[in-house]
Amino acid sequence: MSNRDITVKRLVSAVNQINCWVDIVFPELRQVFKDVKGKGDKKQLLLSLLP
């Protein structure tokens, strides 16, 4: 495996873990925002640290 393959694999794994934790902690967030990586999602998560 090349360095790029390993880096991409680790990045995909990290994004999947973030999505999993967001679904566990903020299950209703997916009803409002489809993609957790957007500006609105990040702003909302910063403003409301607890569900």
RAKAFEN-V932100 format. One record per run of one state. SS is the DSSP state (H for helix, E for strand, L for the rest). FROM is the first residue (numbers start at 1). TO is the last residue. Records with the same first field share a line. If there is no record, write none. Layout:
SS=FROM-TO / FROM-TO
This chain:
L=1-2 / 26-28 / 33-38 / 48-51
H=3-25 / 29-32 / 39-47
